[in-house]
Amino acid sequence: MTVAFLGTGIMGAPMAANIAKAGLDVRVWNRTREKAEPLADVATIADSAASAAEGADILVTMLADGPAVAEAFEAASPASGTLWLQMSTVGLDWTDRLAATAEQAGVVFVDAPVLGTRQPAEQAQLQVLASGPEEARPKATPVFDAVGVKTQWLGPAGRGSRLKLVMNAWVLALTNGTAESLGLARALGLDPALFLETIEGGGLDVGYAHVKGAAMLSGEYPAAFPAGLAAKDARLVVEAAGDDVDVAGAKAVLQHLEAAVEAGHGDEDMAALYRAVVKER
């Protein structure tokens, strides 16, 4: 089975590598070829999206946003009957648009965003939120098993993206809440590390707070998930909520992330929103 994998960024590169390590024939393409070159030992580097997709059984897209996915799919022009695993986080509107594009092209569409950042991607420990036709499940399973520790099948296409936004709202709120608590401790004359020490081992403990909190306290933000992409995801949460739910927390996260991006920290980890919380530039 041949897999065409489009998008070898911070998440896509380790995902493609793990699919290849699972024994599938993988062709990779990235708009910036240099980002695909490190995969040359395990996959074929394609010169174009079209050459990657030619004759492939499965097309996987892992790109920054809806427009990038749409552009890559058009360039790839996969054959009718190809299974398309759309694993990027693109929001509700773009998921619907891409599903319609797939239908017009005669391509089987599975909406399958993932939970996790760079390290889980490298360790094949992602969670896949899959939604699409049940008959696609057997063919998609080897790919999902190669990149993830758990796959949830949620019904018709689009439900995966809906659940991803729900989970993103929580992750973003947790990151922002950690930043605000650390910032408040500092403003009140306390050692911010006391916050993490106090929650450790108790009912309020969350491992994610320690990971992001440690980055905030050190001032070092190697990108597990860049702030620029996190801002995109926060924007998708706010747009999806519309007037039905008051997602004030997500709006606060978005404000902090946008401030961090505007200050030049968009390529740093999303924990860099701490810079905006404590007014550091």
N, C-alpha and C positions, 0 to 999 in steps of 0.2 A: 504494500500500500504506500503510495507516494503522497507526501504532505507538502504543500506549498505554504510557506510561512512568510507573511508580509509584515515587516516591522521588527527590527532587532535592536530596540532601545533597552532601557534599564530593566524592563520586564520581559520583553520579547526575546532577547538574546538567550537568557538562561532557559526560558520555556522551550525555545527551538532546540537548544542543546539537549535538554532532557527528553524531548520527543525522539531525537536521533539516537540517544543512548538506549532508548527502549526498543530499538531495532527497526524503527520505521525509516523509510527513505525520505529524507528531508531536503527540500530546496529552499533557500532563504533569499529574501530580497529586502533591501532597505534603500530609501532614497539617497542617503549618504552611504555609499558602499563601504567606506572605512569601518563603519559600525558593524557590518556583517562579516568582515574579513576574519575576526577571531574565531569564527565558527567553521573555518575552512577544513579543520581536521575531522569534523563530524557531519558536515552537511555540504551540499553543493551551493556555491554562491552564484546566484543568477544575476545576469546583467540588466534584467528588466522584470517588472511584475508579470508581464505576459509570458516570458520564458520560464519563470518560476511556476506559473499556473498551467502551462501547456501539458495536457495529459495527466494532470494531478487528480487523485481521487478526492482529496480534501484540501480546501483552502482555509487557512487560519489568518485572521487579521488581528494585530495587536498594535494599534497606533494611537496617536494622541487624542484625536477627537473625531466627530462625525464627518466633517468635510475631508479629513485626511483618509478616513476609511473609504468613503465614497469615491474619492479620486483613485485610490489604489485598486479598488474593485473594478472600476471602469478600465483602468490600464491593464489589469490582469485578464479581463474578459474570459472568465472560466467557462468551460463547456457546460452545456445543459446536463443536468443530473449530478453535477459536482456538489459535494457537501460543503457548505460554508459555515465554519465555526467562527462567529464574530465575538471575539473575546475582549475587545476594547470597551472602555466605559464611555458611552456617548450620549446617555440620557434617553428620555422617552421619545421625543420628537424624531431624533435621528434613528433610533431603533426602528420606529415605524417606517421611516423613509427607506432604510436599508432593506427591511423585509419586503417592501413593495418592489424595490429594485431587483432583489433576488427572484421574486415571483415572475417578474417580467423576463428575466434571463433564463428561467427554467431551472434555477439553482435551489437546492434544499437549504433553508436558512435555520440555523440554530443560534439563538441569542445566549451567550455564555460568558458574561464577565466574571472576573475572578476576585477573590478576597486575598489580600496579601501584598507585601512589598518586595523589594529586591531579594532580601535574604530568604524568605519562604520560596520565592521563585527559583533561586539557585538550589535550594534543597528539595525541590519538587514537593513542597508542603502547602501549595495554594489550595483554596477551596473554590470549586467551580459551581457557579449558579446557572445551571443549564435550563433552557426552555426552548421548546420546538417540537416538531412531530415525533411521536413515539418511535416511528419506524427508523428514525435517524440514530437512535440511541446505540445500537450495537456497533455501528461504524464509528461513532464519535468516541465511544468509551476508551479505546486504546490511547487516544490523544489525551483525553481528560485524566486517565490514570497515570500517564507519563508526567504530567505537570502538577498533579494535585494529590492531596491526601484524602479529599472528600469531594464527592460530586452530588449535588442536589438537583433532581429533575423536578421542575416546578409547574409543568403544564405548557400551555401555548406560548409561542415566542413573544417576548416582551416582559414576561414575569421575572426573568432573570435580571433584567435591567432595573425593574422596579424594586426588587429586593436589594440589589446593589446600592441603590440610592438610600434605602432605609439603613443599610449597614454603614454607608459612608457618613450619613448624618451622625451616627453614634460615634464613629472613629474620630471625625472632625471635632465633635463636641468634647470628647475625651482629651484630645490633644490641646484644644483651646482651654479647657478647664484646668488642665495641668499647668499650662503656662500662666493662667491668671492666678492660681493658688501660689505658685512659686514667686510670681511678681508681687503679690500682696504680702507674702512673708518678708520679702526683701524690703518693701516699702515700710513695713511695721518694725523694722530693725531686727528681724530674726534671720538666722541662717536658713536660706531656702531649702537646704538639704533636709531640714527637720520635717518638712512635709512628707518627703518620700520615706524617711525613717519611720514616721508615725503611722503611715498606712500599711507599711510592710508587715505581712503575716496576719493582718486583721481582716475583718469583714469588708473593709473599704479598699482592700488591696487589688490592684489591677497591674499585671505585668507590663502592659503597654505604657502605662504612666511612668514606670521606671525607665523604660527604653527611651522614650521621648524626653522625660525629665532629665535624664543623665546628659543628653545632648544639650539641652537648654542650660544646664548648670556649667557645662564645660565650655560652651560657646563654640563648639565644633559641630558642624552639621553636614557630615557626609550623606549624600542623597540616597536614602532608601526609597523615598518617594518625593520628588521635587515639589517645592512650594508652588511653582507655577501650575503644575498639573493638579495639585490639591485645590488650588483656587478654582480651576475649571470644574472640578467635581463639586465643590461647595456651591458654585453657581448653578449647576445642574439640579442640586437638591432644592435650592430656592425656587428655581423655575418650575420644578415638578410639583412643589407644594402649592403654588399659586395662591389663591385666596381661601383655600380649604383648610389649611393648617398654618398656625402662626409659628414659623420656624425661626424665631428670633435668635436662637443659639447659632443656627447655621449662618444667619446673616452676620452675626458678630464674628464668626470664624472667617467668613469671606472678607469682611472689612480688614481684619488683621492680616490675612494672607495677601490681599491686594496691596496693603501698605508695605509688607515685606518684599513683594515682587517689585513694586515701584522703587524701593530703595536698593534694588540690585541683587536681591537674594533669591530670585526665582529658581535658580538651579541648585540651591541648597535644599536640604531636607525640609519637609513641611514643619518640623519642629522650630524652624527659624521664625515662625510667626511670633515666638517669644520676644524677638527684637521689637516687634510692633507693640506688644503688650506692655513692655517696660520702657518704651519710647527710645530704643536704641536703633541707630542707623548705621 
